[in-house]
Amino acid sequence: MPAFIGPVQILNIGGSGIVQFGDSLIISPKSNSKSHSGSGASNTGGIVITINGISITNVIDTNLIDQPTVGNN
Protein backbone atom coordinates (compact mmCIF):
# COMPACT_ATOMS: atom_id res chain seq x y z
CA MET A 1 0.00 0.00 0.00
CA PRO A 2 1.42 3.40 -0.92
CA ALA A 3 2.36 5.80 1.84
CA PHE A 4 2.10 9.57 1.74
CA ILE A 5 4.86 11.11 3.85
CA GLY A 6 5.24 14.76 4.67
CA PRO A 7 8.50 16.65 5.16
CA VAL A 8 11.19 14.57 6.87
CA GLN A 9 14.42 15.80 8.40
CA ILE A 10 16.93 13.11 9.36
CA LEU A 11 19.66 14.47 11.58
CA ASN A 12 21.57 11.30 12.41
CA ILE A 13 21.44 7.65 11.42
CA GLY A 14 23.47 5.31 13.60
CA GLY A 15 24.00 1.61 13.80
CA SER A 16 23.13 -0.19 10.59
CA GLY A 17 21.80 2.98 8.91
CA ILE A 18 18.45 1.73 7.62
CA VAL A 19 15.59 4.14 6.95
CA GLN A 20 12.41 2.72 5.44
CA PHE A 21 9.41 4.62 4.12
CA GLY A 22 6.48 2.81 2.60
CA ASP A 23 5.93 -0.90 2.16
CA SER A 24 8.21 -3.52 3.62
CA LEU A 25 7.84 -7.20 4.33
CA ILE A 26 10.66 -7.80 6.80
CA ILE A 27 13.24 -5.37 8.11
CA SER A 28 15.29 -6.75 10.94
CA PRO A 29 18.64 -4.99 11.32
CA LYS A 30 20.87 -6.50 13.96
CA SER A 31 24.09 -5.40 15.58
CA ASN A 32 25.98 -6.02 18.78
CA SER A 33 29.10 -4.61 20.34
CA LYS A 34 31.16 -4.72 23.49
CA SER A 35 33.29 -2.02 24.99
CA HIS A 36 35.62 -1.81 27.94
CA SER A 37 36.34 1.49 29.63
CA GLY A 38 37.97 2.48 32.88
CA SER A 39 36.58 4.32 35.83
CA GLY A 40 34.89 7.57 34.79
CA ALA A 41 35.68 7.10 31.09
CA SER A 42 32.08 7.28 29.84
CA ASN A 43 30.98 10.36 31.76
CA THR A 44 29.34 13.06 29.65
CA GLY A 45 28.08 16.48 30.53
CA GLY A 46 28.94 20.14 30.68
CA ILE A 47 31.21 19.97 33.70
CA VAL A 48 32.52 16.57 34.76
CA ILE A 49 34.96 16.25 37.62
CA THR A 50 36.24 12.72 38.11
CA ILE A 51 38.84 11.96 40.74
CA ASN A 52 40.11 8.40 40.44
CA GLY A 53 43.00 6.61 42.01
CA ILE A 54 44.28 3.55 40.21
CA SER A 55 41.77 2.32 37.65
CA ILE A 56 42.02 -1.23 36.34
CA THR A 57 39.55 -2.61 33.82
CA ASN A 58 39.16 -6.37 33.74
CA VAL A 59 38.93 -7.46 30.10
CA ILE A 60 39.13 -11.20 30.67
CA ASP A 61 36.03 -12.57 28.95
CA THR A 62 35.47 -16.32 28.97
CA ASN A 63 32.23 -16.15 26.96
CA LEU A 64 32.68 -17.06 23.32
CA ILE A 65 29.27 -15.70 22.28
CA ASP A 66 27.62 -13.02 24.42
CA GLN A 67 24.58 -12.03 22.36
CA PRO A 68 24.08 -14.05 19.17
CA THR A 69 22.40 -12.18 16.33
CA VAL A 70 22.14 -15.06 13.87
CA GLY A 71 18.59 -16.39 13.87
CA ASN A 72 17.47 -13.90 16.51
CA ASN A 73 14.52 -12.36 14.69
N, CA and C of each residue as an Amber inpcrd file, in Angstrom:
protein
   219
   0.8420000  -1.1680000   0.0000000   0.0000000   0.0000000   0.0000000
   0.8910000   1.2370000   0.0000000   0.6010000   2.1900000  -0.8650000
   1.4160000   3.4010000  -0.9170000   1.2930000   4.2170000   0.3670000
   2.3490000   4.9500000   0.6510000   2.3600000   5.8000000   1.8370000
   2.6400000   7.2280000   1.4190000   1.8740000   8.1530000   1.9630000
   2.1050000   9.5690000   1.7360000   2.8320000  10.1060000   2.9660000
   4.0140000  10.6550000   2.7560000   4.8600000  11.1080000   3.8550000
   5.1370000  12.5830000   3.6510000   4.9770000  13.3280000   4.7190000
   5.2400000  14.7600000   4.6690000   6.7250000  15.0530000   4.7500000
   7.0800000  16.2830000   5.0570000   8.4980000  16.6500000   5.1600000
   9.2020000  15.8430000   6.2510000  10.3980000  15.3810000   5.9400000
  11.1910000  14.5730000   6.8700000  12.5760000  15.1780000   6.9690000
  13.0480000  15.3460000   8.1820000  14.4190000  15.8020000   8.4000000
  15.1270000  14.7400000   9.2310000  16.1560000  14.1270000   8.6670000
  16.9330000  13.1090000   9.3550000  18.2450000  13.7460000   9.7700000
  18.4600000  13.8280000  11.0790000  19.6600000  14.4700000  11.5840000
  20.8120000  13.4940000  11.7530000  20.5010000  12.2680000  12.1470000
  21.5690000  11.3010000  12.4070000  21.0280000   9.8980000  12.2250000
  21.7800000   9.0650000  11.5550000  21.4440000   7.6500000  11.4160000
  22.6290000   6.8730000  11.9620000  22.3900000   6.1010000  12.9990000
  23.4680000   5.3130000  13.5990000  23.1930000   3.8370000  13.4720000
  24.1710000   3.0580000  13.8590000  24.0040000   1.6070000  13.7990000
  24.1080000   1.1070000  12.3850000  23.0860000   0.4000000  11.9290000
  23.1340000  -0.1850000  10.5920000  22.7060000   0.7980000   9.5180000
  22.1270000   1.9270000   9.8720000  21.8000000   2.9790000   8.9150000
  20.6700000   2.6380000   7.9770000  19.5840000   2.0960000   8.4700000
  18.4500000   1.7320000   7.6250000  17.2920000   2.6790000   7.9090000
  16.7840000   3.3060000   6.8490000  15.5940000   4.1370000   6.9490000
  14.6160000   3.6170000   5.9190000  13.3950000   3.3080000   6.3500000
  12.4080000   2.7160000   5.4410000  11.1520000   3.5590000   5.4590000
  10.6880000   3.9450000   4.2770000   9.4090000   4.6210000   4.1180000
   8.5800000   3.7910000   3.1590000   7.3420000   3.5500000   3.4950000
   6.4780000   2.8050000   2.5950000   6.4080000   1.3370000   2.9570000
   6.1600000   0.5160000   1.9390000   5.9290000  -0.9020000   2.1560000
   7.2170000  -1.6410000   2.4720000   7.0820000  -2.6380000   3.3280000
   8.2070000  -3.5180000   3.6160000   7.6540000  -4.8110000   4.1800000
   8.2710000  -5.9080000   3.8200000   7.8420000  -7.2000000   4.3340000
   8.5580000  -7.5030000   5.6380000   9.8770000  -7.5170000   5.5970000
  10.6600000  -7.7970000   6.8000000  11.8680000  -6.8800000   6.8100000
  12.0240000  -6.1280000   7.8750000  13.2430000  -5.3660000   8.1150000
  13.6780000  -5.7130000   9.5270000  14.8240000  -6.3040000   9.6280000
  15.2910000  -6.7460000  10.9360000  16.7890000  -6.5050000  11.0580000
  17.2090000  -5.2470000  11.1780000  18.6410000  -4.9930000  11.3200000
  19.1360000  -5.4500000  12.6880000  20.3090000  -6.0000000  12.7110000
  20.8700000  -6.4980000  13.9560000  22.3070000  -6.0300000  14.1000000
  22.6950000  -5.7260000  15.3060000  24.0890000  -5.4050000  15.5840000
  24.3440000  -5.6480000  17.0600000  25.5850000  -5.9040000  17.3820000
  25.9800000  -6.0210000  18.7770000  27.4080000  -5.5380000  18.9110000
  27.7560000  -5.1120000  20.1010000  29.1010000  -4.6070000  20.3430000
  29.4300000  -4.7470000  21.8190000  30.6970000  -4.6570000  22.1110000
  31.1570000  -4.7220000  23.4920000  32.2660000  -3.7030000  23.6510000
  32.2430000  -2.9900000  24.7450000  33.2930000  -2.0180000  24.9860000
  33.7700000  -2.1270000  26.4270000  35.0140000  -1.8180000  26.6150000
  35.6220000  -1.8110000  27.9400000  36.1730000  -0.4160000  28.1890000
  35.8080000   0.1690000  29.3000000  36.3430000   1.4870000  29.6270000
  36.6080000   1.5570000  31.1230000  37.5580000   2.3620000  31.4890000
  37.9650000   2.4800000  32.8770000  37.0250000   3.3420000  33.6910000
  37.4030000   3.5750000  34.9000000  36.5770000   4.3210000  35.8350000
  36.4140000   5.7740000  35.3730000  35.1790000   6.1930000  35.1840000
  34.8910000   7.5660000  34.7890000  35.1320000   7.8620000  33.3240000
  35.3620000   6.8480000  32.4930000  35.6840000   7.0990000  31.0900000
  34.4600000   7.4620000  30.2600000  33.2770000   7.0400000  30.6580000
  32.0820000   7.2770000  29.8450000  31.2190000   8.4120000  30.3780000
  31.7510000   9.2420000  31.2320000  30.9770000  10.3600000  31.7590000
  30.8070000  11.4330000  30.6950000  29.6020000  11.9690000  30.5920000
  29.3420000  13.0560000  29.6530000  28.6140000  14.1720000  30.3900000
  28.7610000  15.3570000  29.9180000  28.0760000  16.4850000  30.5330000
  28.8510000  17.7680000  30.3260000  28.2920000  18.8510000  30.8160000
  28.9360000  20.1440000  30.6770000  30.1890000  20.2620000  31.5260000
  30.0630000  19.9240000  32.7920000  31.2060000  19.9700000  33.7050000
  31.2760000  18.6220000  34.4090000  32.3320000  17.8750000  34.1420000
  32.5250000  16.5650000  34.7650000  33.8390000  16.5990000  35.5190000
  33.7620000  16.3460000  36.7990000  34.9630000  16.2530000  37.6240000
  35.0450000  14.8240000  38.1370000  36.0630000  14.1140000  37.7110000
  36.2420000  12.7240000  38.1150000  37.5970000  12.5850000  38.7810000
  37.5950000  12.1580000  40.0160000  38.8450000  11.9620000  40.7430000
  38.9780000  10.4630000  41.0110000  39.9070000   9.8340000  40.3160000
  40.1070000   8.4010000  40.4400000  41.5290000   8.1220000  40.8880000
  41.6670000   7.0880000  41.6680000  43.0020000   6.6080000  42.0060000
  43.4910000   5.7080000  40.8840000  43.8510000   4.5310000  41.2160000
  44.2810000   3.5530000  40.2120000  43.0390000   2.8920000  39.6310000
  42.9250000   2.9050000  38.3250000  41.7740000   2.3200000  37.6510000
  42.2370000   1.1400000  36.8140000  41.6960000  -0.0230000  37.0980000
  42.0230000  -1.2290000  36.3390000  40.7240000  -1.7830000  35.7730000
  40.7180000  -2.0410000  34.4710000  39.5520000  -2.6080000  33.8200000
  39.8340000  -4.0580000  33.4840000  39.0000000  -4.9470000  33.9920000
  39.1600000  -6.3700000  33.7390000  38.5800000  -6.7050000  32.3700000
  39.4050000  -7.1320000  31.4400000  38.9340000  -7.4600000  30.0970000
  39.0070000  -8.9560000  29.8310000  39.1330000  -9.7520000  30.8550000
  39.1260000 -11.2040000  30.6650000  37.6790000 -11.6370000  30.4630000
  37.3920000 -12.1620000  29.2900000  36.0340000 -12.5710000  28.9500000
  36.0600000 -14.0220000  28.5170000  35.4530000 -14.8870000  29.2910000
  35.4660000 -16.3180000  28.9680000  34.2940000 -16.7220000  28.0860000
  33.3570000 -15.8200000  27.8270000  32.2260000 -16.1480000  26.9580000
  32.6590000 -16.0700000  25.5000000  32.3640000 -17.1060000  24.7480000
  32.6760000 -17.0560000  23.3200000  31.6260000 -16.2550000  22.5640000
  30.3610000 -16.4190000  22.9340000  29.2700000 -15.7020000  22.2840000
  28.4400000 -15.0500000  23.3800000  28.3850000 -13.7200000  23.3970000
  27.6160000 -13.0160000  24.4210000  26.1660000 -12.8280000  24.0090000
  25.9390000 -12.2630000  22.8460000  24.5830000 -12.0260000  22.3590000
  24.5330000 -12.4150000  20.8930000  24.0960000 -13.6340000  20.5820000
  24.0760000 -14.0480000  19.1750000  23.0160000 -13.2870000  18.3910000
  23.3710000 -12.8750000  17.1850000  22.4020000 -12.1820000  16.3330000
  21.9380000 -13.0440000  15.1860000  22.5620000 -14.1740000  14.9510000
  22.1410000 -15.0570000  13.8710000  20.8900000 -15.7970000  14.3100000
  19.8320000 -15.7050000  13.5520000  18.5940000 -16.3920000  13.8650000
  17.8100000 -15.7780000  15.0100000  18.1540000 -14.5630000  15.4130000
  17.4720000 -13.9000000  16.5090000  16.5320000 -12.8470000  15.9340000
  15.4420000 -13.2970000  15.3430000  14.5170000 -12.3570000  14.6890000
  13.6140000 -11.7770000  15.7080000
